[in-house]
Amino acid sequence: MKKLGAGLAVLGVLLMIAVGCGSPADKVKVGMTENQVIDVLGEPMGTVNTDSSGQNRLLYMDVEGEDIMVWFKDGKVTKVDSRETVLSD
């Protein structure tokens, strides 16, 4: 029984580590406000004002190795795009 308990404890620690290692973009959820996104990711590198679809965007560059674009409509997140940061020489 002790082996089972120790095994479950190790599994629990590994799961906590795995959950904590997610992408920064995963922390941003649809429906969040712009201020909530800034609380999570910090100040953006730039903003793109309303486009033809009526959406605004915040741009984050090289956040833990990712470039992130957060889309807003009516003050709420509608979409989050991310890709690995590509550094050029």
N, C-alpha and C positions, 0 to 999 in steps of 0.2 A: 504494500500500500504506500510505503514511503517513496518508492520509485515512481509511482503514478503521480503522486503529489508534486515531486520534484520536476517531473516531466511537464506537468501542466504549468508550473511556475515558469519554467524556461520558455514554453510556448507562449505564455502571456507576455513575457518580456520581449520576445521576438516580434509578436504582433504589435506591441506598442511602438517598437522601433520602426517597423515597416510603415505604420500609419503616420508617424512623424516625419517620414522621409518622402512624403508626397510632393508633387509639383507645387510651386507657389500659385500657379493658376488654379489648382484644385481648391484652394482656399476661398476663391471668389465664386459666389453662387448667384444664379439667376434670381432677380428680385432684390438684391442688395442695393443700397443707395450709393451714390458717388462717395460720400463721406465714409461709409463702411469699407468700401474698397480701398480708399486712401489709408484708413486705419490698418488694414491688413497688409497692403503692399508698399505703403509710403507714397510720397509725392510722385506723380508721373513725370516722365521725361518730356511729354508733350500732350497736347489735346488736339483733336480734330473736331471742329464745330459741325453743326447739323449738316448732314448730307441730304441727298434727294429723298431718302427714306425717312427723314425726320429723326435720325439717330446721331448722337454724339459719341466720340470715342476717346478713351485715355490710352496712351502708349507708354509702356514700360520696357526699357531696354536692359538686357543682361541682369535679370533678377534671378540669382542662383543659377545662371547659365541658360536662362530662357528670355525670349522677347515675348511680351504679352500685350494683346490688344483687347480692351474691355469695351463692349458696345452698350450704350444706354438709350432708352427711349422713355420719355416721361419721367426722367430722374431715376430709373431702375435699370439694373443690369439685364440685358436681353441675351447676351452672347459673350463668350470668352474664347479667344483664339490664342494659342501659344505655339512657339516653335523653338527649337534649340538655337541659342545664339551662335552665329557664325562670325568668327573673328577673322579679319583679313590682315594681310601683312602690310 
